[in-house]
Amino acid sequence: MKPDPIDNILAQAAQRALPPDAGRAAVQRIRSTVLSNLRPVRPLAPLWVFTLALLALFAIFAVGGALPPGLYGIRVLSQFQRVLIFPVLVAAAWLAAAACAREMRPAAGSHLGAIALLLSAGAFPVLFSLLFHDYSTLRFVHQGVPCLIAGLSVAIPTGLIAALILRRGFVMERGMAGIAAGTLAGLTGLGMLELHCPNLKAIHVIVWHVAVVIVSGILGFIIGWIADYLGRRGH
């Protein structure tokens, strides 16, 4: 027997076994089951809202972290140095905040977290080398390690809160989101150090202050990558 007669026999058997509206009734049952479990969700706020919220987080933790130990750093900076350092710092924080906001929704645009980290890691050493000229290495490690620890002590809670904000969206690539959040957190630690630390040695600021941004960005990527890996294994 050829395939066509077999298909005809099966089709006729199906028609005799099922009522004419069986397919329509099945579709209706499936539709009612699926739709009954659906609930409307609140749409995400625009990207600029989250960007401003993350910038506010940056400002609050940078200033709040520097106030208890004292604003000695900004006092020893000249007006010219302040005018250059802090606008660049805010611009870098804005870029990192925008990178975080983009990671919260799919198809929001290209990833900016790695760009923010690379620009920060490259721009601040150049800026500091132009503004500070004392390259003495006396007590280099002894003075530098406390700054690194202080910067990270501000960056870590900032990164944790940024991660909580990111969870309000739908992050597709946690590694990229981790770089963005880690860079923003590191810039917060750098901002705190610029407000607090009175050490104006160029080598100190270039190495230990900027290291807060680099370490935080790398840690953010590693944590995000691990979360992605564990999520894929779980599924």
N, C-alpha and C positions, 0 to 999 in steps of 0.2 A: 504494500500500500504506500502511496506517495504522501509527502508531508501535508499537502493542502487538504486532502480528505480527512486526515487525522485532526488538523486544526478545526475543521468544520464540525467534526463530531464532538470535540471538547467544548467548542463554543455553544453548541446546541445543548449539551449536558449542563453547562453552567447556567444557561437561560432557564432550563426546566427546574434546576435545583434552587435558584434564587428568585425572589420576586422582582418585578421590574424596577422598583424603587429602592432595592437593597443598597446599591452603591450610594444613592443620595442620602439614605438614612445613616449609613456608616460614616460618611463625610460629616454629617450634622452632629453625630455623637462625638467624633474626634474634635470637631470645632468647639463644641460646648465644653468638653473636658479641658482643652487647652486654654480657652479664653476665660474659664472660670477661675483659673489660678493666676491670671495676669493682673498686676496691679500697676497703676501709673506711678512713675518715678519722677522726682524733682529734677529738672534739667540742671546741668552744670552751669555755674555762673560764667560769664565771659572770661577770656584769658587775662584781660587786664585786671580783673578783680583779684585773681589769685596772684598775679605778679605783684600788685600793690601789697597784698597781705604778706607775701614772702619778703618783700622789701621792708615792711614794717617789722617783721621778725628779725631781720638783719640789724636794723637800727636799734631796736629795743635791747637785744642781747649784746651788741657791741658797746653801747653806752652803759647799759646796766652792768656788764661785766667789768667795765673800767672804773665805775664810780666807787665801789668799795675800796679797792687798793689806792685809788687816787688818780686824777687826770694830770699826771706829771709829764707825760709825753707831749701832749698838745701844747703845754706851757713852754716847753723848750724849743718848739718848732717856730721858725720865723713865719711871718705872714705869707711870704712867697711860697714857702714849703707847704703850708696848710692849703693854700689855694690850689696847688698842684696835686697833692696827695689825696685829699678827701674827695674831690670831684671824680678823680680816676677810680677811687675805691667804690664810690656809689655807682658809677657807670658799670664797673665790673659786676657788682652785686645785682644791678638791674638785669644784665645779660644772663647771669646765673638764675635769677628768679624767673625770667621769661623762659629759660630752658626747662625749669621745673614745671611751669604751667603748661608748656607744650606737651610734656610727657604724660599729662593727666588725661589726654583725650587722643584717640587714634586719628591719624591723618591730619594732625594739627600743623604739620610742617616738618622740616628737617631737624635733626637732633642738634642742639646747641650746647649741651653739657660739656662735651669734650673740647669744643671751641672755647668756651668760657674758661675751662681749666688751662688750656694751652696759652691763651692770651694773658691770663693772670700770671701764670708762671713765667712768661716772657716779658711782659710789660713792666711789672713791678721791680725786678732787678735792674732794668735799664733806668727806670725813673729814680730809684734810690741811688744808683751809681752817679746820676747827674746832680742829685741834691746833697749827698753826703760824701765826704772825701777822706775821712779818717779810716784807714784800712789796718789799723793796729789789731793784732791778734792776741793781745794780752788778755788773759782770763776769758778767752774766746768760748770755750766749752762751759766753764763755770757760770758765765753770765748768760749763755745761750740756752742751755737746757731748761732753766726755769721759765724762760719766755715761751719755748716750745710747749711745755706742759701747760702753762697758763692759757695759751692760745687754743690748745686742743680741749682744755676744760670748758671753754666757751663754745667751741665748735661742735662738740659731741651733743650736748643738749639741743643746740640749734638744729643739728641734723636730724635728731629724733623727732622734733616737732615738725620739721619740714616733711619728714616721711609720713607723719600722721595726716598732714594736709594733702600730700600726694595720694593717700588712700581714698580720698573723697572722689577721685577720678578713676579712670580705667587705664592703668599703666600697662602697656604692652611689653616694653623692654625694661626690666627692672635694673639691669646693669647701666643703661644710659640714664635712667632716672636717678640712680645712685651717684653717678658722676656729677649730675647737675646739683643734687641736694648736697653732696659732699663739698663741691666747690663753693656753693653759697655759704655753707657752714664754715669752711675754712676762711673765706673772706670776712665773715663775722669775727672770727678769732683774730685775723689780721687787723681789722678795724679796732678791736679792743686794745691790741698791743700798740697801735699808733697813738691811741688816746692816752695810754697808761705808761708805756716804757720810755724812760728818758735817755736811753742809750742811743746815741746818734752815730755810732760807728757804722760805716757803710757795710763792712763785712758782716757785722752782727745782724743788721736789718735785712740784708740781702739773703743771708743763709737761714737764720732762725725764724724770722717773721714770715718770710715767703714759704718756708717749709711747712708752716701750718696749713696753707692752702693746698699745697701739693699732697701732703699726707692725707688730708681730709678728703680730697677728690679721689685719691686711689682707694682709700678705705671705703668710700661710698660705692665705688664701682665693684669692689670685691664683695661687699655685703649684698648688693643688688644682684650680682652674678650668682652668688650662692643661693639666694632666694629663688631666682629663676630656675636654677638647676634642681633644687629640691621640689619646686612646683612641678617641673616636668616629670620627675621621677614619681611624684605622688599621683599624677594622672596616668 
